[in-house]
C-alpha cells in the first residue's frame, strides 16, 4: 500500500484525499490489528539501526515506565527487516517506518516502495517534512508512523526536536486501547451508588468491589489469585494552596488514616520513602492536577508495589480530590496492572452542580 501526504513539521495531522467508495469497502474487510497494545513493529534499514538514529529510536521507545519497582519498558519495540515484513507484522497495532533518501541499499529501497513517487519528490524538495501518521493502514485499529528525511542527520535532528509528541502518539493509543478493554463491562449499580453518595462519577469495571464508602473516602478493590488492584478517592475542603507541592505528605496522611488493618490497626498502607516519587503537573479531564508515581508498602514491610495518583481541585466547590490506583503483584510484572487502574481513574469526573460548598 502506498501513501500520499501533505504535512508540515509542526503538525501531527495528515491531510489525505477523501477515500473512494472502493477504499471504504476495502476497509470494511480489513483484519483487526493484533498483538499487545504497546507492541511496536519498527521497520528500519539495518544501517540506520546501527547508528545514532537507531540509538534514538531505542531510547525513545524502550524507556522504562516511571514508578515501577522493576524495570519495565513502556513499549515492546521489535525491529523488523523491511525485506521480511509480512502480514503478521503488518497487522500489528503499532508500526513505525523509518527511511531517508540518501540510503540506497535493498532494505531502504524496500521501504521507499511504501511511498508514492510524488511523496518522495515532496520529501526531496521540502526539508521541513519528516513524518506522517496513518490510521487503519494495514489493519483496523492500527497506527502507523512514517519517519523520513533527505538524510540521516536531518531526520535525527527533527526526531530529537519532536521527541515528546512522537512518544505521546503511541502512549495515547495504548491508554485508549487499555481503557476500551478494561471498561468493556462495567458495574452500573456500583457506579450509580457512588454517584448518589458523592459529587463525582467514575466508571467501574466488572470485578471491582466496594471495600469502603465514607463521606470523604471511597475504596474499591479487585482481588485476584496472584494480584490485587485498588482505587481510592479522598475529598476534603481546599484550604491549603501549597498542597500541590507536597502530595507525598497528603498521601501519607490519607493512607495512614483510612487504610489500616481492621484486625491489626498498627498496620497501614505507607509510602516507600527511600524511593523518590515522580510528580508532574498535568491536565486531568480539563482540570489542572499533579500526577504522582511511586511505591507503596505495608508499614511492616510485608508487601508493596507501585501506585499512580492525581490531585485535583474543584474550584466551584473549593474541594480537593485525591484519586489513586495502587497494585500488588509480588510474583509478576506491574506495568499492565498500573495501566488498568490508570484507565479507570481517567474516567473520574467531578460534578460541581451537585457539590455543596464546604462550610
C-alpha positions in Angstrom: 0.0 0.0 0.0 1.4 3.4 -1.0 0.9 6.6 0.8 0.4 10.2 -0.4 0.7 13.0 2.1 0.9 16.7 2.7 2.2 17.9 6.1 4.5 20.2 7.9 7.0 19.5 10.7 4.7 21.3 13.2 1.6 19.3 12.5 0.7 15.7 13.5 -2.4 15.7 11.3 -2.1 14.4 7.9 -4.1 15.9 5.0 -5.3 12.9 3.0 -7.6 13.0 0.0 -11.1 11.6 0.7 -11.2 7.9 0.4 -13.1 6.5 -2.5 -16.0 4.1 -2.2 -13.6 1.2 -3.1 -11.3 2.2 -0.2 -14.2 2.2 2.2 -15.3 -1.2 1.1 -11.7 -2.5 1.4 -11.5 -1.1 4.9 -14.7 -3.0 5.9 -12.9 -6.2 5.1 -9.6 -5.3 6.8 -8.4 -7.7 9.5 -8.3 -6.3 13.1 -5.0 -5.2 14.3 -3.4 -7.8 16.6 -0.8 -8.2 19.3 -0.3 -6.3 22.5 -1.5 -2.8 22.9 2.1 -1.5 23.5 4.0 -3.6 20.9 5.6 -1.5 18.2 7.0 -3.0 15.0 9.9 -0.9 13.7 10.7 -1.2 10.0 14.1 0.3 9.5 17.2 -0.2 7.4 19.9 -2.2 9.4 22.4 0.5 8.5 20.2 3.1 10.3 19.6 0.7 13.2 23.4 0.6 13.9 23.8 4.4 14.0 22.7 7.3 16.2 19.3 7.1 14.5 18.8 3.6 15.8 20.0 4.7 19.3 17.5 7.4 19.3 14.6 5.1 18.4 15.7 2.6 21.1 16.0 5.4 23.7 12.5 6.8 22.8 10.6 3.5 22.7 12.4 1.3 25.1 12.5 3.8 28.0 11.2 2.5 31.3 7.9 3.3 32.8 8.4 5.5 35.8 7.4 4.5 39.3 7.7 0.7 39.0 9.7 -1.5 41.3 11.3 -3.4 38.4 12.5 -2.0 35.0 9.6 -2.4 32.5 9.8 -0.5 29.2 6.7 1.5 28.2 6.7 -0.3 24.8 7.8 -3.5 23.4 9.9 -2.4 20.4 10.7 -5.0 17.8 12.9 -4.2 14.9 11.9 -6.0 11.6 14.0 -6.3 8.4 12.0 -4.4 5.7 12.5 -7.3 3.3 11.0 -9.8 5.8 7.9 -7.7 6.5 4.9 -10.0 6.2 1.2 -9.8 7.0 1.8 -11.0 10.6 4.0 -8.0 11.3 1.9 -5.6 9.2 -1.2 -6.3 11.2 0.4 -5.2 14.5 -1.4 -2.4 16.4 1.6 0.0 16.2 4.2 0.3 13.4 7.0 2.7 12.6 8.7 3.0 9.2 12.0 4.9 9.0 13.5 6.0 5.7 16.0 8.6 4.4 16.6 9.3 0.7 20.3 9.1 1.0 20.3 5.3 1.7 20.3 3.2 -1.5 20.6 -0.3 -0.1 18.0 -3.0 -0.6 16.3 -2.5 2.7 15.8 1.2 2.3 14.7 0.6 -1.3 12.0 -1.7 0.0 10.8 0.9 2.5 10.6 3.5 -0.2 8.1 1.3 -2.1 5.6 2.3 0.6 5.8 5.9 -0.7 4.4 7.2 -4.0 6.8 8.9 -6.4 5.1 12.2 -5.6 5.6 11.7 -1.9 9.3 11.0 -2.5 9.6 14.1 -4.6 8.0 16.2 -1.9 10.5 15.0 0.7 13.3 15.8 -1.7 12.1 19.3 -2.2 11.0 20.2 1.3 13.3 19.5 4.2 10.7 20.5 6.8 8.7 17.3 6.1 9.7 14.5 8.3 6.7 12.4 9.5 3.1 11.5 8.8 0.7 9.3 10.7 -1.8 6.9 9.1 -4.5 5.0 10.9 -6.0 1.7 9.8 -3.2 1.4 7.2 -3.0 -2.4 7.0 -5.5 -3.4 9.7 -8.3 -1.8 11.7 -7.3 -0.2 14.9 -3.8 0.3 13.8 -1.5 3.4 14.0 1.4 3.7 11.6 4.1 6.4 11.9 6.3 7.2 8.9 9.5 9.0 9.7 11.6 10.2 6.7 14.1 12.8 5.6 16.6 13.7 3.0 19.4 12.3 5.0 20.0 10.7 8.4 21.5 13.8 10.2 18.5 15.9 9.2 15.9 13.2 10.3 17.7 12.6 13.6 17.6 16.3 14.4 13.8 16.5 13.7 13.1 13.4 15.8 15.0 14.9 18.7 13.2 18.2 18.5 9.8 16.4 18.4 10.6 13.5 20.7 7.8 14.1 23.2 5.0 14.2 20.6 6.3 11.1 18.8 6.2 9.2 22.1 2.8 10.6 23.1 1.3 9.4 19.8 1.7 5.8 20.9 1.2 6.4 24.6 -2.2 7.9 24.0 -3.1 5.0 21.7 -2.1 2.5 24.5 -4.2 4.4 27.0 -7.2 4.4 24.8 -6.9 0.7 24.0 -6.4 -0.2 27.6 -9.5 1.9 28.6 -11.7 0.2 26.0 -10.6 -3.3 27.1 -10.8 -2.6 30.9 -14.1 -0.8 30.7 -15.8 -3.1 28.2 -18.1 -4.4 31.0 -18.9 -2.1 34.0 -20.8 -2.4 37.2 -23.7 0.0 36.7 -25.2 -0.4 40.1 -21.9 0.3 41.9 -21.3 3.4 39.7 -24.8 4.6 40.5 -24.3 4.1 44.2 -21.1 6.1 44.3 -22.6 8.9 42.1 -25.5 9.2 44.6 -23.3 9.5 47.6 -20.6 11.8 46.2 -20.2 14.7 43.8 -18.3 12.7 41.2 -18.7 9.8 38.9 -16.3 7.1 37.7 -16.6 4.0 35.5 -16.1 0.9 37.5 -15.3 -2.4 35.6 -16.7 -5.8 36.5 -14.5 -7.5 39.1 -14.2 -4.5 41.4 -16.0 -4.4 44.8 -16.7 -1.5 47.2 -14.5 -2.0 50.2 -15.3 1.3 51.9 -17.7 4.1 51.2 -17.4 7.0 53.6 -18.5 10.6 53.2 -14.9 11.7 52.3 -13.3 8.4 51.3 -14.1 5.6 48.8 -12.0 2.4 48.4 -12.5 -0.1 45.5 -10.7 -3.4 45.3 -10.2 -6.2 42.8 -8.9 -9.3 44.4 -7.4 -12.0 42.1 -5.4 -15.1 42.8 -2.0 -13.6 42.2 -2.7 -9.9 42.3 -4.7 -7.1 43.9 -5.8 -3.8 42.3 -7.1 -0.9 44.4 -8.5 2.5 43.8 -9.0 5.2 46.5 -10.7 8.6 46.3 -10.4 11.1 49.1 -12.1 14.5 49.2 -11.6 17.5 51.6 -12.0 21.2 51.7 -9.4 23.0 49.6 -7.8 25.3 52.2 -4.1 24.7 51.6 -2.8 26.3 48.4 0.5 24.6 48.8 -0.9 21.1 48.8 0.3 20.5 45.2 3.9 20.9 46.3 3.5 18.2 49.0 1.3 15.4 47.5 3.6 12.9 49.2 2.6 14.2 52.6 -1.0 14.3 51.6 -0.9 10.7 50.6 0.8 9.6 53.8 -2.0 11.3 55.8 -4.8 9.7 53.8 -3.4 6.2 53.8 -2.5 6.2 57.5 -6.0 7.3 58.3 -8.2 5.2 56.0 -6.1 2.2 55.0 -5.5 0.4 58.3 -5.9 -3.3 59.0 -9.1 -3.7 60.9 -7.7 -6.7 62.9 -4.2 -5.2 63.3 -4.7 -1.4 63.5 -1.0 -0.8 63.8 -0.6 -1.9 60.2 -1.4 0.6 57.5 -0.5 1.4 53.9 2.5 3.7 53.7 4.9 5.1 51.2 8.4 3.7 50.5 10.2 6.9 51.5 13.7 5.6 50.4 12.4 5.7 46.8 11.6 9.1 45.2 8.2 9.8 43.8 7.8 11.2 40.3 5.5 14.2 40.1 4.3 16.1 37.0 1.8 18.9 36.5 -0.8 17.7 34.0 -4.2 18.4 32.7 -6.7 15.8 34.1 -10.1 15.8 32.5 -9.8 19.5 31.7 -8.6 20.4 35.2 -5.1 21.3 36.5 -3.7 18.3 38.5 -0.5 16.9 39.9 0.3 13.3 38.8 2.4 11.3 41.2 4.1 7.9 40.7 5.9 6.0 43.4 6.0 2.9 45.5 3.8 1.9 48.5 4.3 -0.6 51.2 2.5 -2.1 54.3 4.0 -0.4 57.4 5.6 -3.7 58.5 7.3 -4.1 55.0 5.3 -7.3 54.4 4.0 -6.2 51.0 4.3 -3.3 48.5 4.0 -2.2 44.9 3.6 0.8 42.6 0.9 3.5 42.6 -0.2 6.4 40.5 -2.3 9.3 41.7 -3.9 12.6 40.7 -4.5 15.5 43.0 -7.1 17.9 41.6 -9.3 20.8 42.8 -12.9 21.7 42.0 -12.7 25.5 42.2 -16.5 25.9 42.2 -17.0 24.0 45.5 -13.4 24.6 46.8 -13.0 20.8 47.2 -9.7 18.9 46.9 -9.8 15.4 45.4 -7.0 12.8 45.7 -7.5 9.8 43.3 -5.1 6.9 43.4 -4.7 3.4 42.0 -2.2 1.1 43.6 -1.5 -2.6 42.7 0.1 -5.7 44.3 1.6 -8.4 42.2 4.6 -9.8 44.0 5.4 -12.6 41.6 4.8 -10.8 38.3 5.1 -7.6 36.4 3.2 -4.5 37.3 3.0 -2.4 34.1 -0.3 -3.7 32.8 -1.9 -3.6 36.2 -0.9 0.1 36.7 -2.3 0.8 33.2 -5.6 -0.8 34.2 -6.1 1.4 37.3 -5.0 4.4 35.3 -7.7 3.6 32.8 -10.3 3.6 35.5 -9.0 6.7 37.2 -9.1 8.5 33.9 -12.9 8.3 34.0 -13.1 10.2 37.3 -15.3 13.3 36.7 -16.4 15.9 39.3 -20.0 17.1 39.1 -19.8 20.6 40.5 -23.5 21.1 40.2 -24.2 18.6 42.9 -21.4 19.6 45.3 -22.3 21.9 48.2 -19.7 24.3 49.3 -17.9 23.1 52.4 -18.5 25.1 55.5 
